[in-house]
Amino acid sequence: MNLSYWEIKSWLTNVDYTIVGSGIVGLNCALQLRQRFPKANILVLEKGMLPQGASTKNAGFACFGSLSEIIDDLKSHSQEEVFQLVKKRINGLQLLRQTLGDDNINYQQLGGYELFSKTDDLFEECKAKQDNINSFLKPLFNQEVFRFQSNTFGFQNSHDILSVNQFEGQIDTGKMMMSLTQLALNSGIKILNNIKVETFSEDSTSVKIKTNQFEFTSSKLLIATNGFASTLNISEVKPARAQVLITKPIDNLNIKGTFHLNQGYYYFRNIDDRILFGGGRHLDFKGEETTELKQTQLIQNKLENLLKTIILPNTPFEIEQRWSGIMGVGQQKKPIVNQLNDNVYCGVRLGGMGIAIGSLVGKELADLIPS
């Protein structure tokens, strides 16, 4: 790129903090840095026209986990680890709501529900462990979180009892990111789009950053690219594509809330008299370990089939849009918030819980910077 004197002077000179990624983590990191360092020169670089990973492409679930997911987590994590994961999600959602306000994200606490297949033992396992999980989570809520109720939504070809969590909510993802971006801009934070960081190198006092458009120097570099972290040599994070579709408006839609099916590998919700439905990554784990923002016939066909046979069995519908987002996952669900080198830091691996923990991870990433 052929930059002018003015462009270099105004945007790329004396940069104190450069953040890679303008999603939930990146912008919350920038806002926290602004609070801590009011006079700092803060620059956010975003490789897409809009935040490229999952921040503008997620399903808008303001949730901390279904009953079966928490039970499953306890099989591979200690009780204390799972407790801290849930606590972090709750605190992260509170921070998101405090930062932007419920109206600016259209937050609605309509409850979370879990459907169960008739062909496996998941319902029986959840019913058997419900009391233990409620006792386990009671210190966080001072109430019982999970209960069971009859299916009143007209779902078919699934168990006639649903698990219910009254504390789960939903947001408008687009409104959230627009509000977060405006807040950052109003705070004097600079955001440059369509800029991809290719490599970086550092000395004792600064980081030299090479992008697809220009090179410049920054005192500190903070990586908040989550699902794309492996492209910057953070090998503990693997990309995980999530495919989504949304219907055209449906008259008299009585499905309200956030819903999980098959241990959360499928998820759906109401939005603007439509059903948004995503998931199916488990149908092709290896194929979905990609950063390509595409859809596959295998997963899209399965989503449509489940809409017809389980979710909307007696309701005509049409698909209006399809899209994909890229999550960052790994062997552990705990996010990675670390100092990598003298002047390089990262906040990545959100494990599909970006809305719940993104604000908190962004704050924790900024707090790694010494005063």
Contacts in CASP RR format, 6 or more apart in sequence:
PFRMAT RR
TARGET T0000
AUTHOR 0000-0000-0000
METHOD contacts of the structure
MODEL  1
MNLSYWEIKSWLTNVDYTIVGSGIVGLNCALQLRQRFPKANILVLEKGML
PQGASTKNAGFACFGSLSEIIDDLKSHSQEEVFQLVKKRINGLQLLRQTL
GDDNINYQQLGGYELFSKTDDLFEECKAKQDNINSFLKPLFNQEVFRFQS
NTFGFQNSHDILSVNQFEGQIDTGKMMMSLTQLALNSGIKILNNIKVETF
SEDSTSVKIKTNQFEFTSSKLLIATNGFASTLNISEVKPARAQVLITKPI
DNLNIKGTFHLNQGYYYFRNIDDRILFGGGRHLDFKGEETTELKQTQLIQ
NKLENLLKTIILPNTPFEIEQRWSGIMGVGQQKKPIVNQLNDNVYCGVRL
GGMGIAIGSLVGKELADLIPS
1 213 0 8 1.000
1 214 0 8 1.000
3 12 0 8 1.000
3 214 0 8 1.000
8 216 0 8 1.000
11 43 0 8 1.000
11 190 0 8 1.000
11 192 0 8 1.000
12 43 0 8 1.000
12 214 0 8 1.000
12 216 0 8 1.000
13 216 0 8 1.000
14 41 0 8 1.000
15 41 0 8 1.000
15 42 0 8 1.000
15 43 0 8 1.000
15 216 0 8 1.000
15 217 0 8 1.000
15 218 0 8 1.000
15 219 0 8 1.000
16 37 0 8 1.000
16 40 0 8 1.000
16 41 0 8 1.000
16 42 0 8 1.000
16 218 0 8 1.000
16 219 0 8 1.000
16 220 0 8 1.000
17 30 0 8 1.000
17 33 0 8 1.000
17 37 0 8 1.000
17 40 0 8 1.000
17 41 0 8 1.000
17 42 0 8 1.000
17 43 0 8 1.000
17 218 0 8 1.000
17 219 0 8 1.000
17 220 0 8 1.000
17 222 0 8 1.000
17 369 0 8 1.000
18 43 0 8 1.000
18 44 0 8 1.000
18 45 0 8 1.000
18 207 0 8 1.000
18 209 0 8 1.000
18 218 0 8 1.000
18 220 0 8 1.000
18 221 0 8 1.000
18 222 0 8 1.000
19 26 0 8 1.000
19 29 0 8 1.000
19 30 0 8 1.000
19 33 0 8 1.000
19 42 0 8 1.000
19 43 0 8 1.000
19 44 0 8 1.000
19 45 0 8 1.000
19 222 0 8 1.000
19 224 0 8 1.000
20 45 0 8 1.000
20 197 0 8 1.000
20 221 0 8 1.000
20 222 0 8 1.000
20 223 0 8 1.000
20 224 0 8 1.000
20 225 0 8 1.000
20 232 0 8 1.000
21 44 0 8 1.000
21 45 0 8 1.000
21 46 0 8 1.000
21 47 0 8 1.000
21 51 0 8 1.000
21 52 0 8 1.000
21 224 0 8 1.000
21 225 0 8 1.000
22 44 0 8 1.000
22 45 0 8 1.000
22 46 0 8 1.000
22 51 0 8 1.000
22 55 0 8 1.000
22 181 0 8 1.000
22 191 0 8 1.000
22 193 0 8 1.000
23 46 0 8 1.000
23 51 0 8 1.000
23 53 0 8 1.000
23 55 0 8 1.000
23 56 0 8 1.000
23 177 0 8 1.000
23 180 0 8 1.000
23 224 0 8 1.000
24 55 0 8 1.000
24 96 0 8 1.000
24 176 0 8 1.000
24 177 0 8 1.000
24 180 0 8 1.000
24 354 0 8 1.000
24 355 0 8 1.000
24 358 0 8 1.000
24 359 0 8 1.000
24 362 0 8 1.000
25 224 0 8 1.000
25 226 0 8 1.000
25 347 0 8 1.000
25 348 0 8 1.000
25 350 0 8 1.000
25 354 0 8 1.000
25 358 0 8 1.000
25 361 0 8 1.000
25 362 0 8 1.000
25 365 0 8 1.000
26 44 0 8 1.000
26 222 0 8 1.000
26 224 0 8 1.000
26 362 0 8 1.000
26 365 0 8 1.000
27 44 0 8 1.000
27 180 0 8 1.000
27 181 0 8 1.000
27 183 0 8 1.000
27 184 0 8 1.000
27 189 0 8 1.000
28 95 0 8 1.000
28 99 0 8 1.000
28 180 0 8 1.000
28 358 0 8 1.000
28 359 0 8 1.000
28 360 0 8 1.000
28 361 0 8 1.000
28 362 0 8 1.000
28 363 0 8 1.000
28 366 0 8 1.000
29 222 0 8 1.000
29 224 0 8 1.000
29 347 0 8 1.000
29 362 0 8 1.000
29 363 0 8 1.000
29 365 0 8 1.000
29 366 0 8 1.000
30 42 0 8 1.000
30 44 0 8 1.000
30 184 0 8 1.000
30 187 0 8 1.000
30 189 0 8 1.000
30 366 0 8 1.000
31 99 0 8 1.000
31 183 0 8 1.000
31 184 0 8 1.000
31 187 0 8 1.000
31 189 0 8 1.000
32 362 0 8 1.000
32 363 0 8 1.000
32 365 0 8 1.000
32 366 0 8 1.000
32 367 0 8 1.000
33 40 0 8 1.000
33 42 0 8 1.000
33 366 0 8 1.000
33 369 0 8 1.000
34 40 0 8 1.000
34 42 0 8 1.000
34 187 0 8 1.000
34 188 0 8 1.000
34 189 0 8 1.000
36 366 0 8 1.000
36 367 0 8 1.000
36 369 0 8 1.000
36 371 0 8 1.000
37 369 0 8 1.000
41 190 0 8 1.000
42 188 0 8 1.000
42 189 0 8 1.000
42 190 0 8 1.000
43 189 0 8 1.000
43 190 0 8 1.000
43 191 0 8 1.000
43 192 0 8 1.000
43 218 0 8 1.000
44 184 0 8 1.000
44 189 0 8 1.000
44 190 0 8 1.000
44 191 0 8 1.000
44 192 0 8 1.000
45 192 0 8 1.000
45 195 0 8 1.000
45 197 0 8 1.000
45 211 0 8 1.000
46 52 0 8 1.000
46 191 0 8 1.000
46 192 0 8 1.000
46 193 0 8 1.000
46 194 0 8 1.000
46 195 0 8 1.000
47 194 0 8 1.000
47 195 0 8 1.000
47 196 0 8 1.000
47 197 0 8 1.000
47 228 0 8 1.000
48 193 0 8 1.000
48 194 0 8 1.000
48 196 0 8 1.000
49 193 0 8 1.000
49 194 0 8 1.000
50 56 0 8 1.000
50 177 0 8 1.000
50 193 0 8 1.000
51 177 0 8 1.000
52 228 0 8 1.000
52 293 0 8 1.000
52 326 0 8 1.000
53 226 0 8 1.000
53 227 0 8 1.000
53 228 0 8 1.000
53 325 0 8 1.000
53 326 0 8 1.000
54 226 0 8 1.000
54 227 0 8 1.000
54 242 0 8 1.000
54 325 0 8 1.000
54 326 0 8 1.000
54 327 0 8 1.000
54 328 0 8 1.000
54 350 0 8 1.000
54 352 0 8 1.000
54 354 0 8 1.000
55 173 0 8 1.000
55 177 0 8 1.000
55 354 0 8 1.000
56 173 0 8 1.000
56 174 0 8 1.000
56 177 0 8 1.000
57 173 0 8 1.000
57 242 0 8 1.000
57 244 0 8 1.000
57 323 0 8 1.000
57 324 0 8 1.000
57 325 0 8 1.000
57 326 0 8 1.000
58 173 0 8 1.000
58 242 0 8 1.000
58 325 0 8 1.000
58 352 0 8 1.000
58 354 0 8 1.000
58 355 0 8 1.000
59 173 0 8 1.000
59 244 0 8 1.000
59 258 0 8 1.000
59 267 0 8 1.000
59 268 0 8 1.000
59 269 0 8 1.000
59 276 0 8 1.000
59 278 0 8 1.000
60 170 0 8 1.000
60 171 0 8 1.000
60 172 0 8 1.000
60 173 0 8 1.000
60 269 0 8 1.000
60 355 0 8 1.000
61 168 0 8 1.000
61 169 0 8 1.000
61 170 0 8 1.000
61 258 0 8 1.000
61 267 0 8 1.000
61 269 0 8 1.000
61 355 0 8 1.000
62 93 0 8 1.000
62 96 0 8 1.000
62 107 0 8 1.000
62 109 0 8 1.000
62 168 0 8 1.000
62 169 0 8 1.000
62 170 0 8 1.000
62 171 0 8 1.000
62 258 0 8 1.000
62 355 0 8 1.000
62 356 0 8 1.000
63 89 0 8 1.000
63 112 0 8 1.000
63 165 0 8 1.000
63 168 0 8 1.000
63 169 0 8 1.000
63 258 0 8 1.000
63 355 0 8 1.000
63 356 0 8 1.000
64 86 0 8 1.000
64 89 0 8 1.000
64 90 0 8 1.000
64 93 0 8 1.000
64 167 0 8 1.000
64 168 0 8 1.000
64 353 0 8 1.000
64 356 0 8 1.000
65 86 0 8 1.000
65 89 0 8 1.000
65 165 0 8 1.000
65 168 0 8 1.000
65 260 0 8 1.000
66 112 0 8 1.000
66 114 0 8 1.000
66 163 0 8 1.000
66 165 0 8 1.000
66 260 0 8 1.000
66 263 0 8 1.000
66 264 0 8 1.000
67 114 0 8 1.000
67 126 0 8 1.000
67 129 0 8 1.000
67 130 0 8 1.000
67 133 0 8 1.000
67 146 0 8 1.000
67 163 0 8 1.000
67 165 0 8 1.000
68 114 0 8 1.000
68 122 0 8 1.000
68 125 0 8 1.000
68 126 0 8 1.000
68 163 0 8 1.000
68 260 0 8 1.000
68 263 0 8 1.000
68 264 0 8 1.000
69 260 0 8 1.000
69 263 0 8 1.000
69 264 0 8 1.000
70 82 0 8 1.000
70 86 0 8 1.000
70 133 0 8 1.000
70 137 0 8 1.000
71 125 0 8 1.000
71 126 0 8 1.000
71 129 0 8 1.000
71 133 0 8 1.000
72 263 0 8 1.000
73 82 0 8 1.000
73 85 0 8 1.000
73 333 0 8 1.000
74 82 0 8 1.000
77 85 0 8 1.000
77 332 0 8 1.000
77 333 0 8 1.000
79 136 0 8 1.000
81 334 0 8 1.000
83 136 0 8 1.000
83 137 0 8 1.000
83 140 0 8 1.000
84 334 0 8 1.000
85 333 0 8 1.000
85 334 0 8 1.000
86 137 0 8 1.000
86 140 0 8 1.000
87 140 0 8 1.000
88 356 0 8 1.000
88 357 0 8 1.000
88 360 0 8 1.000
89 353 0 8 1.000
89 356 0 8 1.000
89 357 0 8 1.000
90 140 0 8 1.000
90 356 0 8 1.000
91 360 0 8 1.000
92 356 0 8 1.000
92 357 0 8 1.000
92 358 0 8 1.000
92 359 0 8 1.000
92 360 0 8 1.000
93 355 0 8 1.000
93 356 0 8 1.000
93 359 0 8 1.000
95 359 0 8 1.000
95 360 0 8 1.000
95 363 0 8 1.000
96 105 0 8 1.000
96 176 0 8 1.000
96 355 0 8 1.000
96 358 0 8 1.000
96 359 0 8 1.000
97 105 0 8 1.000
97 107 0 8 1.000
99 180 0 8 1.000
99 183 0 8 1.000
99 359 0 8 1.000
100 176 0 8 1.000
100 179 0 8 1.000
100 180 0 8 1.000
100 183 0 8 1.000
101 107 0 8 1.000
101 179 0 8 1.000
104 175 0 8 1.000
104 176 0 8 1.000
104 179 0 8 1.000
105 171 0 8 1.000
105 172 0 8 1.000
105 175 0 8 1.000
105 176 0 8 1.000
105 179 0 8 1.000
106 171 0 8 1.000
106 172 0 8 1.000
106 175 0 8 1.000
107 169 0 8 1.000
107 170 0 8 1.000
107 171 0 8 1.000
108 169 0 8 1.000
108 170 0 8 1.000
108 171 0 8 1.000
109 166 0 8 1.000
109 167 0 8 1.000
109 168 0 8 1.000
109 169 0 8 1.000
110 168 0 8 1.000
110 169 0 8 1.000
110 170 0 8 1.000
110 256 0 8 1.000
110 257 0 8 1.000
110 258 0 8 1.000
110 270 0 8 1.000
111 164 0 8 1.000
111 165 0 8 1.000
111 166 0 8 1.000
111 167 0 8 1.000
111 168 0 8 1.000
111 169 0 8 1.000
111 257 0 8 1.000
111 258 0 8 1.000
112 164 0 8 1.000
112 165 0 8 1.000
112 166 0 8 1.000
112 168 0 8 1.000
112 169 0 8 1.000
112 257 0 8 1.000
112 258 0 8 1.000
112 259 0 8 1.000
112 260 0 8 1.000
113 153 0 8 1.000
113 162 0 8 1.000
113 163 0 8 1.000
113 164 0 8 1.000
113 165 0 8 1.000
113 257 0 8 1.000
113 258 0 8 1.000
113 259 0 8 1.000
113 260 0 8 1.000
114 126 0 8 1.000
114 162 0 8 1.000
114 163 0 8 1.000
114 165 0 8 1.000
114 259 0 8 1.000
114 260 0 8 1.000
114 261 0 8 1.000
114 264 0 8 1.000
115 151 0 8 1.000
115 155 0 8 1.000
115 158 0 8 1.000
115 159 0 8 1.000
115 162 0 8 1.000
115 259 0 8 1.000
115 260 0 8 1.000
115 261 0 8 1.000
115 310 0 8 1.000
116 122 0 8 1.000
116 123 0 8 1.000
116 126 0 8 1.000
116 158 0 8 1.000
116 159 0 8 1.000
116 161 0 8 1.000
116 162 0 8 1.000
116 163 0 8 1.000
117 123 0 8 1.000
117 158 0 8 1.000
117 159 0 8 1.000
117 261 0 8 1.000
117 262 0 8 1.000
118 157 0 8 1.000
118 158 0 8 1.000
118 159 0 8 1.000
122 263 0 8 1.000
123 159 0 8 1.000
123 161 0 8 1.000
126 163 0 8 1.000
127 148 0 8 1.000
130 146 0 8 1.000
130 147 0 8 1.000
130 148 0 8 1.000
130 163 0 8 1.000
133 145 0 8 1.000
133 146 0 8 1.000
134 144 0 8 1.000
134 145 0 8 1.000
134 146 0 8 1.000
137 145 0 8 1.000
138 144 0 8 1.000
138 145 0 8 1.000
141 167 0 8 1.000
145 165 0 8 1.000
145 166 0 8 1.000
145 167 0 8 1.000
146 163 0 8 1.000
146 164 0 8 1.000
146 165 0 8 1.000
147 163 0 8 1.000
147 164 0 8 1.000
148 161 0 8 1.000
148 162 0 8 1.000
148 163 0 8 1.000
148 164 0 8 1.000
149 161 0 8 1.000
149 162 0 8 1.000
149 164 0 8 1.000
150 160 0 8 1.000
150 161 0 8 1.000
150 162 0 8 1.000
151 158 0 8 1.000
151 159 0 8 1.000
151 160 0 8 1.000
151 161 0 8 1.000
151 162 0 8 1.000
153 254 0 8 1.000
153 255 0 8 1.000
154 313 0 8 1.000
154 314 0 8 1.000
155 310 0 8 1.000
155 311 0 8 1.000
155 313 0 8 1.000
156 309 0 8 1.000
156 310 0 8 1.000
156 313 0 8 1.000
156 314 0 8 1.000
157 309 0 8 1.000
157 310 0 8 1.000
157 313 0 8 1.000
158 261 0 8 1.000
158 310 0 8 1.000
168 257 0 8 1.000
168 258 0 8 1.000
169 257 0 8 1.000
169 258 0 8 1.000
170 257 0 8 1.000
170 258 0 8 1.000
170 269 0 8 1.000
170 271 0 8 1.000
171 355 0 8 1.000
172 271 0 8 1.000
173 355 0 8 1.000
176 355 0 8 1.000
181 191 0 8 1.000
184 191 0 8 1.000
185 191 0 8 1.000
194 213 0 8 1.000
195 211 0 8 1.000
195 212 0 8 1.000
195 213 0 8 1.000
196 211 0 8 1.000
196 212 0 8 1.000
197 209 0 8 1.000
197 210 0 8 1.000
197 211 0 8 1.000
197 232 0 8 1.000
198 210 0 8 1.000
198 211 0 8 1.000
198 212 0 8 1.000
199 210 0 8 1.000
200 207 0 8 1.000
200 208 0 8 1.000
200 209 0 8 1.000
200 210 0 8 1.000
200 221 0 8 1.000
200 232 0 8 1.000
200 344 0 8 1.000
201 207 0 8 1.000
201 208 0 8 1.000
202 208 0 8 1.000
202 221 0 8 1.000
202 341 0 8 1.000
202 342 0 8 1.000
202 343 0 8 1.000
202 344 0 8 1.000
204 342 0 8 1.000
205 219 0 8 1.000
205 343 0 8 1.000
206 217 0 8 1.000
206 218 0 8 1.000
206 219 0 8 1.000
206 343 0 8 1.000
207 217 0 8 1.000
207 218 0 8 1.000
207 219 0 8 1.000
207 220 0 8 1.000
207 221 0 8 1.000
207 343 0 8 1.000
207 344 0 8 1.000
208 215 0 8 1.000
208 216 0 8 1.000
208 217 0 8 1.000
209 215 0 8 1.000
209 216 0 8 1.000
209 217 0 8 1.000
209 218 0 8 1.000
209 221 0 8 1.000
219 343 0 8 1.000
220 343 0 8 1.000
220 344 0 8 1.000
220 345 0 8 1.000
220 369 0 8 1.000
221 343 0 8 1.000
221 344 0 8 1.000
221 345 0 8 1.000
222 344 0 8 1.000
222 345 0 8 1.000
222 346 0 8 1.000
222 347 0 8 1.000
222 365 0 8 1.000
222 366 0 8 1.000
222 369 0 8 1.000
223 229 0 8 1.000
223 232 0 8 1.000
223 234 0 8 1.000
223 340 0 8 1.000
223 344 0 8 1.000
223 345 0 8 1.000
223 346 0 8 1.000
223 347 0 8 1.000
223 348 0 8 1.000
224 346 0 8 1.000
224 347 0 8 1.000
224 348 0 8 1.000
224 362 0 8 1.000
224 365 0 8 1.000
225 231 0 8 1.000
225 232 0 8 1.000
225 348 0 8 1.000
226 237 0 8 1.000
226 326 0 8 1.000
226 327 0 8 1.000
226 328 0 8 1.000
226 347 0 8 1.000
226 348 0 8 1.000
226 349 0 8 1.000
226 350 0 8 1.000
226 354 0 8 1.000
227 237 0 8 1.000
227 238 0 8 1.000
227 239 0 8 1.000
227 240 0 8 1.000
227 291 0 8 1.000
227 326 0 8 1.000
227 327 0 8 1.000
227 328 0 8 1.000
227 329 0 8 1.000
227 348 0 8 1.000
227 349 0 8 1.000
228 239 0 8 1.000
228 291 0 8 1.000
228 326 0 8 1.000
229 237 0 8 1.000
229 328 0 8 1.000
229 346 0 8 1.000
229 348 0 8 1.000
229 349 0 8 1.000
230 237 0 8 1.000
230 238 0 8 1.000
230 239 0 8 1.000
231 291 0 8 1.000
234 336 0 8 1.000
234 340 0 8 1.000
234 346 0 8 1.000
234 348 0 8 1.000
236 330 0 8 1.000
236 331 0 8 1.000
236 336 0 8 1.000
236 349 0 8 1.000
237 328 0 8 1.000
237 329 0 8 1.000
237 330 0 8 1.000
237 336 0 8 1.000
237 348 0 8 1.000
237 349 0 8 1.000
238 289 0 8 1.000
238 328 0 8 1.000
238 329 0 8 1.000
238 330 0 8 1.000
239 289 0 8 1.000
239 290 0 8 1.000
239 291 0 8 1.000
239 326 0 8 1.000
239 327 0 8 1.000
239 328 0 8 1.000
239 329 0 8 1.000
240 281 0 8 1.000
240 288 0 8 1.000
240 289 0 8 1.000
240 326 0 8 1.000
240 327 0 8 1.000
240 328 0 8 1.000
240 329 0 8 1.000
240 351 0 8 1.000
240 352 0 8 1.000
241 281 0 8 1.000
241 287 0 8 1.000
241 288 0 8 1.000
241 289 0 8 1.000
241 290 0 8 1.000
241 291 0 8 1.000
241 292 0 8 1.000
241 293 0 8 1.000
241 294 0 8 1.000
241 324 0 8 1.000
241 325 0 8 1.000
241 326 0 8 1.000
241 327 0 8 1.000
242 278 0 8 1.000
242 279 0 8 1.000
242 281 0 8 1.000
242 288 0 8 1.000
242 324 0 8 1.000
242 325 0 8 1.000
242 326 0 8 1.000
242 327 0 8 1.000
242 352 0 8 1.000
243 278 0 8 1.000
243 279 0 8 1.000
243 280 0 8 1.000
243 281 0 8 1.000
243 288 0 8 1.000
243 295 0 8 1.000
243 296 0 8 1.000
243 299 0 8 1.000
243 300 0 8 1.000
243 303 0 8 1.000
243 322 0 8 1.000
243 323 0 8 1.000
243 324 0 8 1.000
243 325 0 8 1.000
244 276 0 8 1.000
244 277 0 8 1.000
244 278 0 8 1.000
244 279 0 8 1.000
244 322 0 8 1.000
244 323 0 8 1.000
244 324 0 8 1.000
244 325 0 8 1.000
245 276 0 8 1.000
245 277 0 8 1.000
245 278 0 8 1.000
245 300 0 8 1.000
245 303 0 8 1.000
245 304 0 8 1.000
245 319 0 8 1.000
245 321 0 8 1.000
245 322 0 8 1.000
246 271 0 8 1.000
246 274 0 8 1.000
246 275 0 8 1.000
246 276 0 8 1.000
246 277 0 8 1.000
246 319 0 8 1.000
246 320 0 8 1.000
246 321 0 8 1.000
246 322 0 8 1.000
247 274 0 8 1.000
247 275 0 8 1.000
247 276 0 8 1.000
247 277 0 8 1.000
247 307 0 8 1.000
247 312 0 8 1.000
247 317 0 8 1.000
247 318 0 8 1.000
247 319 0 8 1.000
247 320 0 8 1.000
248 274 0 8 1.000
248 317 0 8 1.000
248 318 0 8 1.000
248 319 0 8 1.000
248 320 0 8 1.000
249 272 0 8 1.000
249 273 0 8 1.000
249 274 0 8 1.000
250 273 0 8 1.000
250 274 0 8 1.000
250 275 0 8 1.000
250 312 0 8 1.000
250 315 0 8 1.000
250 317 0 8 1.000
251 273 0 8 1.000
253 270 0 8 1.000
253 273 0 8 1.000
253 274 0 8 1.000
253 275 0 8 1.000
253 315 0 8 1.000
255 268 0 8 1.000
255 270 0 8 1.000
255 275 0 8 1.000
255 311 0 8 1.000
256 270 0 8 1.000
257 269 0 8 1.000
257 270 0 8 1.000
258 267 0 8 1.000
258 268 0 8 1.000
258 269 0 8 1.000
259 267 0 8 1.000
259 268 0 8 1.000
259 269 0 8 1.000
259 311 0 8 1.000
260 266 0 8 1.000
260 267 0 8 1.000
261 267 0 8 1.000
261 268 0 8 1.000
261 306 0 8 1.000
261 310 0 8 1.000
262 282 0 8 1.000
265 279 0 8 1.000
265 280 0 8 1.000
265 281 0 8 1.000
265 282 0 8 1.000
266 277 0 8 1.000
266 278 0 8 1.000
266 279 0 8 1.000
266 280 0 8 1.000
266 303 0 8 1.000
266 306 0 8 1.000
267 277 0 8 1.000
267 278 0 8 1.000
267 279 0 8 1.000
268 275 0 8 1.000
268 276 0 8 1.000
268 277 0 8 1.000
268 278 0 8 1.000
268 311 0 8 1.000
269 275 0 8 1.000
269 276 0 8 1.000
270 276 0 8 1.000
274 320 0 8 1.000
275 307 0 8 1.000
275 311 0 8 1.000
275 312 0 8 1.000
275 317 0 8 1.000
277 303 0 8 1.000
277 306 0 8 1.000
277 307 0 8 1.000
277 311 0 8 1.000
278 303 0 8 1.000
279 299 0 8 1.000
279 303 0 8 1.000
280 288 0 8 1.000
280 299 0 8 1.000
280 302 0 8 1.000
280 303 0 8 1.000
281 288 0 8 1.000
281 299 0 8 1.000
283 298 0 8 1.000
283 299 0 8 1.000
283 302 0 8 1.000
284 296 0 8 1.000
284 298 0 8 1.000
284 299 0 8 1.000
288 299 0 8 1.000
290 326 0 8 1.000
291 326 0 8 1.000
292 324 0 8 1.000
293 323 0 8 1.000
293 324 0 8 1.000
293 325 0 8 1.000
293 326 0 8 1.000
294 324 0 8 1.000
295 322 0 8 1.000
295 323 0 8 1.000
295 324 0 8 1.000
300 322 0 8 1.000
304 319 0 8 1.000
307 317 0 8 1.000
327 350 0 8 1.000
327 351 0 8 1.000
327 352 0 8 1.000
328 348 0 8 1.000
328 349 0 8 1.000
328 350 0 8 1.000
328 351 0 8 1.000
328 352 0 8 1.000
329 349 0 8 1.000
329 351 0 8 1.000
329 352 0 8 1.000
330 349 0 8 1.000
330 351 0 8 1.000
332 349 0 8 1.000
333 351 0 8 1.000
333 353 0 8 1.000
334 349 0 8 1.000
335 347 0 8 1.000
335 348 0 8 1.000
335 349 0 8 1.000
335 350 0 8 1.000
335 351 0 8 1.000
335 357 0 8 1.000
335 361 0 8 1.000
336 346 0 8 1.000
336 347 0 8 1.000
336 348 0 8 1.000
336 349 0 8 1.000
337 346 0 8 1.000
337 347 0 8 1.000
337 361 0 8 1.000
337 362 0 8 1.000
337 364 0 8 1.000
337 365 0 8 1.000
337 368 0 8 1.000
338 345 0 8 1.000
338 346 0 8 1.000
338 347 0 8 1.000
338 368 0 8 1.000
339 345 0 8 1.000
339 368 0 8 1.000
340 346 0 8 1.000
345 365 0 8 1.000
345 368 0 8 1.000
345 369 0 8 1.000
346 365 0 8 1.000
347 361 0 8 1.000
347 362 0 8 1.000
347 364 0 8 1.000
347 365 0 8 1.000
350 357 0 8 1.000
350 358 0 8 1.000
350 361 0 8 1.000
354 361 0 8 1.000
END
